[in-house]
Structure formats: C-alpha cells, structure tokens
C-alpha cells in the first residue's frame, strides 16, 4: 500500500514558483537559489550554524527583516531527557536578531527562549522570593517589576481565538485573512 505522503515533496517542487534557498543546486528543481553563506558570514561576522533554523534567522537578519515569527521550533519537550542540540544555536541567533531590533514572536507553548515558563519563574533565583521580580511586556517594551505590582489581565468575555498556521498575516502573500 502506498503511503499518501510519498510524492508530496515532488508535487510541491513541480508546482512551486517561489525561491527555495539551498546549499547545492540541482537541475531537477526549478527556482533554487544558493544560500549566500559567505556574504552572511562576512556581514554578520559570525559562523555558527548547526541546524537549518539558524541559517534562516541569519538570512533574515542579513536581509533586514523587522520581525520573525517562530513556530514549530520546540527543541525540548517535557519528560524527554535529551534536548535537540540545535536549540542553543537557534536561541543564539534569536539574541543576535533582537540586538539588531528585530521583533521575535514565539508560540506561547514553546520551550524556545523559555516562552512556556510562567512569568513569575523566568528570572532564575528571584522565583523563590515572596514578591519576586517578574518580566512583562508593556507598550512594546520589556518591564521588570515586582509580581505584586503587575496588573492582572482583563478577563476574557469570550473564548480565546486560536489561530492556525494559515491565519497569520505573513502567510497568504502578506494579506491578513483566514483560509
């Protein structure tokens, strides 16, 4: 019996009209572009790439991206004893991106950048204090304050809206729409 996933990549590559960044050209595939590795390394003065995500983040920095939306990059899971080695490299490149003013958006449930850690546990050592310092976001900036001074979030009047992979404004050619 044929697995329905067989041929998906072949079909995608045959129909695709957008550039695919790669490290090696292949005449069988249209629209390939070589990753500008030497240019990226020279411009950013860093050569640390141990999985595909850091290449993508460095590429975005090189081309002047303003925002990166990172989903599906869950390098560690609860109850798993070994983390994928690429997490450190990816978080390193996220730090480089933020120092250049690039906004980083990570799924709330992701372990990447400890996004899934409760706000009152993010600052190691302070989490054990009676009124710990906590981080929160206000007016697009990072705020560090005592937990007792953080205003609780407004209660939801309705069920939260859950977005899928096709709901983000950067999908669908930049248009904000649900598919």
C-alpha positions as CSV (number, residue, x, y, z in Angstrom):
1,X,0.0,0.0,0.0
2,X,1.4,3.4,-1.0
3,X,1.9,6.0,1.8
4,X,-0.1,9.1,0.9
5,X,2.9,11.3,1.9
6,X,5.0,9.8,-0.9
7,X,5.3,12.3,-3.7
8,X,4.2,15.3,-1.7
9,X,7.6,16.9,-1.9
10,X,7.9,16.0,-5.6
11,X,4.4,17.6,-6.3
12,X,5.4,20.7,-4.3
13,X,8.6,21.2,-6.1
14,X,6.9,20.8,-9.5
15,X,4.3,23.4,-8.7
16,X,6.4,25.8,-6.7
17,X,7.2,29.2,-8.2
18,X,8.9,30.8,-5.2
19,X,12.7,30.7,-4.5
20,X,14.0,27.8,-2.5
21,X,17.2,28.6,-0.7
22,X,19.7,25.8,-0.7
23,X,23.4,25.0,-0.4
24,X,23.5,23.0,-3.6
25,X,22.0,23.5,-7.0
26,X,20.0,20.7,-8.7
27,X,18.9,20.9,-12.3
28,X,15.8,18.8,-11.5
29,X,14.4,21.5,-9.3
30,X,13.3,25.0,-10.5
31,X,13.6,28.2,-8.5
32,X,16.6,27.2,-6.4
33,X,18.9,29.9,-5.1
34,X,22.2,29.4,-3.4
35,X,22.3,30.4,0.3
36,X,24.6,33.4,0.4
37,X,26.7,31.9,3.1
38,X,29.9,33.8,2.6
39,X,28.1,37.1,2.4
40,X,26.0,36.4,5.5
41,X,29.1,35.3,7.5
42,X,31.1,38.4,6.3
43,X,28.2,40.8,7.0
44,X,27.3,39.4,10.4
45,X,30.8,38.3,11.4
46,X,29.5,35.0,12.9
47,X,29.8,31.5,11.7
48,X,27.7,29.2,13.9
49,X,25.1,27.1,12.2
50,X,24.3,23.6,13.4
51,X,20.7,23.2,12.0
52,X,18.6,24.9,9.4
53,X,16.8,27.3,11.7
54,X,19.9,29.4,12.4
55,X,20.6,29.7,8.7
56,X,17.1,31.1,8.2
57,X,17.4,33.5,11.1
58,X,20.8,34.7,9.9
59,X,19.4,35.1,6.4
60,X,16.5,37.2,7.7
61,X,19.0,39.4,9.7
62,X,21.2,39.8,6.6
63,X,18.2,40.9,4.5
64,X,16.9,43.4,7.2
65,X,13.8,41.6,8.5
66,X,11.9,43.6,11.1
67,X,10.0,40.7,12.7
68,X,10.4,36.9,12.9
69,X,7.6,34.6,13.8
70,X,9.0,31.3,15.0
71,X,6.5,28.4,15.3
72,X,7.2,24.6,15.5
73,X,10.7,25.1,16.9
74,X,10.2,23.1,20.0
75,X,13.6,21.6,20.7
76,X,12.8,20.3,24.1
77,X,9.7,18.6,25.5
78,X,8.7,17.8,29.0
79,X,9.6,14.3,30.1
80,X,12.3,14.0,27.4
81,X,15.8,13.5,28.8
82,X,17.7,14.8,25.8
83,X,17.2,18.2,24.0
84,X,17.9,18.6,20.3
85,X,21.4,20.1,20.0
86,X,20.1,22.9,17.8
87,X,18.2,24.8,20.5
88,X,21.3,26.7,21.7
89,X,22.3,27.8,18.2
90,X,18.8,28.9,17.4
91,X,18.5,30.9,20.6
92,X,21.9,32.4,20.0
93,X,20.7,33.7,16.6
94,X,17.5,34.9,18.2
95,X,19.6,37.0,20.5
96,X,21.6,38.4,17.6
97,X,18.3,39.3,15.9
98,X,16.9,41.1,19.0
99,X,20.1,43.1,19.4
100,X,19.5,44.4,15.9
101,X,16.0,45.5,16.7
102,X,14.2,42.5,15.1
103,X,11.0,41.5,17.0
104,X,10.8,37.8,17.8
105,X,7.5,36.1,18.1
106,X,7.4,32.6,19.6
107,X,4.4,30.3,20.2
108,X,3.3,30.6,23.9
109,X,3.6,26.8,24.4
110,X,7.1,26.6,23.0
111,X,10.2,26.0,25.1
112,X,12.2,28.1,22.8
113,X,13.5,31.2,24.7
114,X,11.7,29.7,27.7
115,X,8.5,31.1,26.3
116,X,6.4,28.5,28.1
117,X,7.8,29.2,31.5
118,X,5.4,31.1,33.8
119,X,6.2,34.9,34.1
120,X,7.0,34.5,37.8
121,X,9.6,31.8,37.2
122,X,11.5,33.3,34.3
123,X,14.1,35.1,36.4
124,X,16.2,32.4,38.0
125,X,16.8,32.9,41.7
126,X,14.1,35.5,42.0
127,X,11.3,33.0,41.6
128,X,11.7,31.8,45.2
129,X,11.2,35.2,46.8
130,X,7.9,36.2,48.4
131,X,7.3,39.0,45.9
132,X,9.6,38.1,43.0
133,X,10.7,40.4,40.2
134,X,8.9,39.3,37.1
135,X,9.1,40.3,33.5
136,X,6.1,41.5,31.5
137,X,5.6,43.5,28.3
138,X,4.2,47.0,28.2
139,X,3.8,49.3,25.2
140,X,6.1,47.0,23.1
141,X,8.9,47.1,25.7
142,X,10.1,44.8,28.5
143,X,9.2,45.7,32.0
144,X,10.7,44.2,35.1
145,X,8.7,44.8,38.3
146,X,7.5,43.1,41.5
147,X,4.8,40.5,41.0
148,X,2.6,42.3,43.4
149,X,2.6,45.4,41.1
150,X,1.6,43.5,37.9
151,X,-2.0,44.2,37.0
152,X,-3.9,41.0,36.3
153,X,-5.0,40.5,32.7
154,X,-8.5,41.5,31.8
155,X,-10.9,38.6,32.0
156,X,-12.0,37.3,28.6
157,X,-15.6,38.0,27.6
158,X,-15.4,35.2,25.1
159,X,-13.4,32.1,24.3
160,X,-10.0,32.9,23.0
161,X,-9.4,32.9,19.3
162,X,-7.0,30.2,18.3
163,X,-5.1,30.8,15.1
164,X,-3.9,28.1,12.9
165,X,-0.9,28.1,10.6
166,X,-2.8,29.7,7.7
167,X,-4.2,32.6,9.9
168,X,-1.1,34.6,10.3
169,X,-0.8,37.8,8.4
170,X,2.5,36.7,6.8
171,X,1.0,33.7,5.3
172,X,-1.0,34.1,2.1
173,X,1.3,36.6,0.5
174,X,1.1,39.2,3.3
175,X,-2.7,39.5,3.4
176,X,-4.4,39.1,6.7
177,X,-7.1,36.6,6.1
178,X,-8.3,33.2,7.3
179,X,-8.1,30.3,4.9
